[in-house]
Structures are given as structure tokens and as C-alpha cells.
Amino acid sequence: PPVLASTATKSHTLSTLLAQMFVTAHQSVEATSRSMWLTIRRRNYVTPTHYLETVRNYKALLAEKRTELLSKSNKLSGGLTKLDETRVQVADMKKVVEHKQVVVSQAKQDCEELLVQIVQDKRVADEQEKQVNAEATKIAKETDEANAIAQQVSAELEKALPALQEAEAALNVLTKKDISELKVGTPGAAAIWFNAKRIGPYITGSPSNWVSV
């Protein structure tokens, strides 16, 4: 496939470049060693073992860097995955927030309407309370007036009670003969009529019915 062919080509190119790099490094070391001999008369030997050790060190360093890059790549991949998951969660939360905003808006409107109703009910209750207080004041006033009248009537009754008892005692001494004389107008009838007029209202309860006595 084209992808594998491209990968193989890149790997071959990298291997060629690495080989050239090691050759250049080895030749550079040899040139430097000759220069050191000519300058300070000190030899520096570069053996195949040194060359192989350089290759091994390079391979170890390459493996270490590959492991480090793989770890960073995995972390980056995990971070990107977390970002994608977070993006999805944020989108879901945004939908939930939009729905909650609708619910909160409706609840706010309901609360405002309820508050208006509560204010209206409070006004009605305050008005009714005023009416009840006024009625209670009126009833208290009428009660005081009724109690005053009752006290006045009771006082008048206490005053009239002796006269009533006296009238009852006077009636008890009347005989049928006295009543007959009262009817025919005999002497003394005027006094009886006078007493009857006085005690009649206390017996009948009405000033106009004293004649029935």
C-alpha cells in the first residue's frame, strides 16, 4: 500500500542518513586525532570498539528518547481524549442549563404572579381586618350602651320594687265587696282607681293596660 511504501522509504532514508552521520563523525575524530598528534605529539586511537560503543550509546539514547516521546504522545493523546469528553459533557451540560433556564424562567414568572396575588390578598385581608375592627368597636360600644341601659333599668327596678311589693300587699287586702263597690262607683272607688293606676304598670308591664287590673 502507499502508506507502507512511504514508511519504508522514510526508514531507508533515515538509515542512510544515520550511516553517513556515523561515518562523518568517525572521520572527524580521525582528523582531529592526527591534528592533535601534529600539534602536541599525543596520539588518540580510535578503534572499532570505540565505533561500536558510539553506535550502542546512540541506540540507547534513541530508545530513551523514543520512550520519552511515546510517553508524551500518550499523555497528549489522553489529554486530547479528555478534551473531547469534556467538550461532549459541556455540550450536554449546556443543553441541561438551557432547559433549566426555561424552568427557572417559568418558576420566576409563577413566583411573580403569586407575589401579586399575595399582595392583593393582603390588601383584601387588611380591608377586612379594618371592617372587623370597626364592627368590633361598634359592637363594643353598643355592648357598653346596653350594659349602661341594663344597669339603669336594674336601678329603676330596684327603686320600683318596694312600690310593687306595696301594691301587691294592697291587692291582697281587697275583697270581692271592694271590687263590687269599685264597679258601681261607691264611696272610696276613686281611691281604688288611683291605686290601680299606680300599680297597674308594674303588674301588667304596660302603662296603658292598668285598667285591666
C-alpha positions in Angstrom: 0.0 0.0 0.0 1.1 3.6 -0.5 1.3 4.2 3.2 3.6 1.3 3.8 5.7 2.2 0.8 6.1 5.8 2.1 7.0 4.5 5.6 9.6 2.1 4.1 11.1 4.9 2.0 11.4 7.2 5.1 13.0 4.4 7.1 15.6 3.7 4.3 16.3 7.4 4.0 16.8 7.7 7.8 19.1 4.7 7.9 21.2 6.2 5.1 21.5 9.5 6.9 22.4 7.8 10.2 25.2 5.8 8.4 26.5 8.9 6.8 26.4 10.7 10.2 28.5 7.9 11.9 31.0 7.9 9.0 31.4 11.7 9.2 31.8 11.5 13.0 34.4 8.7 12.7 36.3 10.6 10.0 36.2 13.8 12.1 37.6 12.0 15.1 40.4 10.6 13.0 41.2 14.1 11.5 41.2 15.6 15.0 43.5 12.8 16.3 46.0 13.5 13.5 45.9 17.2 14.2 46.5 16.5 17.9 49.5 14.4 17.1 50.9 17.1 14.9 50.3 19.8 17.5 51.1 18.3 20.9 52.6 15.0 19.8 49.9 13.0 21.6 48.1 10.1 19.9 44.4 9.3 20.2 43.5 5.9 18.9 40.0 5.2 17.5 39.3 1.5 17.4 36.3 -0.3 16.0 35.3 -0.9 19.6 35.0 2.8 20.1 32.9 3.0 17.0 30.6 0.2 18.1 30.3 1.8 21.6 29.2 5.0 20.0 26.6 3.1 18.0 25.3 1.4 21.1 25.2 4.6 23.0 23.3 6.2 20.2 20.8 3.3 20.1 20.3 3.5 23.9 19.8 7.3 23.7 17.4 6.8 20.7 15.4 4.2 22.7 15.2 6.5 25.7 14.0 9.4 23.6 11.5 7.2 21.8 10.2 6.1 25.2 10.0 9.7 26.3 8.3 10.8 23.1 5.9 7.8 23.4 5.0 8.8 27.0 4.5 12.4 26.0 2.4 11.2 23.0 0.3 9.0 25.2 -0.2 11.9 27.6 -1.1 14.2 24.7 -3.5 11.6 23.3 -5.1 11.2 26.8 -5.3 14.9 27.1 -7.0 15.2 23.7 -9.4 12.4 24.6 -10.2 14.2 27.9 -10.8 17.4 25.9 -13.2 15.6 23.6 -15.0 14.0 26.5 -15.1 17.4 28.3 -16.4 19.0 25.1 -19.2 16.5 24.9 -20.0 16.9 28.6 -20.0 20.7 28.2 -22.4 20.4 25.3 -24.7 18.2 27.4 -24.5 20.5 30.3 -25.3 23.4 28.1 -28.5 21.7 27.0 -29.3 21.0 30.6 -28.7 24.6 31.5 -30.8 25.8 28.7 -33.6 23.5 29.9 -33.1 24.7 33.5 -33.2 28.3 32.4 -36.6 27.7 30.8 -37.8 26.0 34.1 -36.3 28.8 36.2 -37.9 31.5 34.0 -41.3 29.8 34.3 -40.8 29.4 38.1 -39.8 33.1 38.3 -42.9 34.1 36.4 -45.1 31.9 38.6 -43.5 33.5 41.7 -44.1 37.0 40.4 -47.8 36.1 39.7 -48.1 34.5 43.2 -46.5 37.6 44.8 -49.0 39.8 43.0 -51.8 37.6 44.3 -50.4 37.6 47.8 -50.3 41.4 47.8 -53.9 41.6 46.6 -55.0 39.1 49.2 -53.1 41.0 51.8 -54.9 44.2 50.8 -58.2 42.4 51.0 -57.3 40.9 54.3 -56.2 44.3 55.6 -59.5 45.9 54.5 -61.5 43.0 56.1 -59.5 43.5 59.2 -60.3 47.2 59.3 -64.0 46.3 58.8 -63.9 43.7 61.5 -62.1 46.1 63.9 -64.7 48.8 63.1 -67.5 46.3 63.7 -65.9 45.1 66.9 -65.6 48.7 68.1 -69.2 49.3 67.2 -70.3 46.1 69.0 -68.2 47.1 72.0 -69.8 50.5 72.0 -73.3 49.0 71.7 -72.5 46.5 74.4 -71.4 49.3 76.7 -74.6 51.2 75.9 -76.7 48.0 76.5 -74.9 47.4 79.8 -75.5 51.0 80.8 -79.2 50.7 79.9 -79.3 47.4 81.8 -77.8 49.0 84.9 -80.2 51.9 84.6 -83.2 49.5 84.3 -81.9 47.5 87.1 -81.5 50.6 89.3 -85.0 51.7 88.4 -86.4 48.2 89.1 -84.7 48.3 92.5 -86.3 51.6 93.1 -89.8 50.4 91.9 -89.6 47.1 93.8 -90.8 48.5 97.1 -93.8 50.1 95.4 -94.6 46.8 93.6 -94.4 44.9 96.9 -96.6 47.6 98.5 -99.1 47.3 95.6 -99.2 43.5 95.9 -99.8 43.9 99.6 -102.7 46.3 98.9 -104.2 43.9 96.3 -104.1 41.1 98.8 -106.3 43.0 101.3 -109.0 43.8 98.6 -112.2 41.7 98.9 -114.9 41.0 96.3 -117.1 43.6 98.1 -114.4 46.2 97.5 -114.2 45.3 93.8 -118.1 45.5 93.5 -118.1 48.9 95.1 -115.4 50.0 92.6 -117.5 48.9 89.7 -120.7 50.7 90.9 -118.9 53.8 91.9 -119.5 53.7 95.6 -117.6 56.0 98.0 -113.9 55.0 98.1 -113.8 54.0 94.4 -111.8 57.0 93.4 -109.0 56.0 95.8 -109.1 52.4 94.5 -108.9 53.7 90.9 -105.9 55.9 91.9 -104.1 52.9 93.4 -104.9 50.7 90.4 -103.5 53.3 88.1 -100.3 53.4 90.2 -99.7 49.7 90.5 -101.1 48.6 87.1 -97.9 49.2 85.1 -95.9 47.1 87.5 -98.3 44.2 87.2 -99.1 44.2 83.5 -95.8 45.6 82.3 -97.5 48.3 80.2 -98.7 51.7 81.4 -101.8 51.5 79.0 -103.1 48.3 80.5 -103.5 49.4 84.0 -107.3 49.5 83.5 -107.3 45.7 83.2 -106.2 45.4 86.8 
